[in-house]
Amino acid sequence: MPAEYIPDQTDIEILNLLQKDGRLSHKQIAAMVNLSITPIHIRVRRLEELNYIKRFTAILNPKKIGKGLIGYVEVKLIEHTEESLTNFMSEAIKLDEVMECYHMSGAYDFLIRVAINDMDEYSKVLMKKLSKLPGKAHFESFFVMTEGKCETAFNLK
């Protein structure tokens, strides 16, 4: 079995550059890391194939698209069987308003991040969607009042 690939310093530089601007061309990256375009193409493709790069995307301004209220919902389930945990998550991630869903340790079983327009919309989501999810026992919701930091780039050395 081949050893797990470990990115070298050049790969890390490429990852850092792409995290800051996923629209950089291979030519631009090559100039920044002092390589030619072909090795950059090979490295980026390898980083994608090995799932270091999951996908390229645009990060939208939630307020501009009518999703300016961000909420976090802690969910406690009635039971903790593999089936109940799997069923809950598979249904929760289908909801359009759910941006992230994590199975957690601690007092609550799941942490869900929702993006909605306002409290009226959240009320509808809670009553018509979240409350119908399988196996839930308790919800507790928290809403972002001020965004101090929201990073998508990991700090790579």
N, C-alpha and C positions, 0 to 999 in steps of 0.2 A: 504494500500500500504506500503510495507516495506521501511524503511529508506535507503538512499543511503549508501553503504558500504564505510567506510573511513579507508584506510590502517593504521595499527598501526606502531609503531617504528620498529618492526621486519619485517613487510612487506616492509617498506621503505629500511631497510638494504638489504633485498633480491633484491629489485628493483635496488638499487645502485650496488650491486655485479653483477647482470645480465647485467646491462648497460655496465659495464666495460669488462665483459667476458661472453657472452651468452652461452659459451660451458661448463661453470661450471656444474658439476654434482650435483644432490641433496645431495649426500653424502658430497661433498666439501662445499656446502653452509651450510649444517647442522653443520659442524665442525666450520665454521666461525661465525655462529650466536648462537652457543650453544643450538641447538635443535637436535632431532633425525630426521632421514630421512623422516618418514611418515608425520609429520606436515609440513615439507618443501614441500613435494609433494602436499599436500592438499592446502597449501598457494599459491604455484606457479600456480596450476590449477585454483584456485579461481581468482587470478590476471589475468589470461588469459581469463577466462569466463566473467569477468567483464570489459574486454578490457583495463585494465591498461597495460597489455603486449599485443601489437598488433600482433607481430610476432617475430620470431628469424631469424636472417640473418647474412651473412658474409658481411663485408664492404671491397670492392675491391679498389685497387689502380688504379685510372682512367688512369694514364700514362702507366701502365703495360698492359692495355687492349685496348689501342688505343683510349682512350676518354679523353685525357689530356687537352683539351680546354673546359673550363666551361664558358658558357654564360648565361646572364640574359636578357630576352626579355620582355620589357614592351609593353603591347598591349592595345590600345584604340579601343573600338567598335563604330560602327556607331549609333546604338540605344541601349537602356538599358531596353528592355523588359525582362521579365522572360524567354521567349522563346529564345531570341537572346543570353542571357548570358548562358543558359543551353546548347544550341546548340554549342556555341563556345567551352565551356569547354569539352563537351562530345567528340568533334572531336579532340581537342588539346591533350587530355590525351591518345589518341590512337597512337600518334606518338612515335616511338621507341626512338628518341633522347630526348624527354621530360622526365625529371626526376622528376620535381615538377611543379604544376600548381595551382596558387592561385587566387581566385577572391578577388580583393583588393579595399580598399577605396582610395580616392585621385584622382590625375590627370589621372591615368591609371586604366583600368578595371581589367587587369590580369597581373600577374608576372609569367613568365615561366623560369625555369632553364633547360638549355639544356647541354648535354655532347656530344662533338664531337671530332674528331681527330685534325682538323685544320681549318683554315679560308676557305679553298676550300670546305670542307665538309659543313661548316656553310652556305656558299653561296648557295650550292645546296639545303640544308634544307630550307633556306629562300625562294628561288625561286620556289621550287617544292612542298613544304609542307606547311610552315607557311603562305605563301601568298595566299594559297587556302582555308584557314580556313574561316568558314562562319562569315560574319558580321564585319570583322576587318576593321578599318579605318586607323590605324597608328601603326607602330612598332618602337621601339627604343631599340637597343641592346648594351649591355655592356659585356666586357670579363674580366675574372680574370687574372691578371698579376702575382700576388704573393699571395699565400694562407698564411694568418697570423694565422688563427685558423679555424678549421673545426671540430666541436664537434657533436657527436650524442647523448651523454648522458646529460640528464637534471640534474640540480643541485637540488637534493632532500635533505631536512633537516631531 
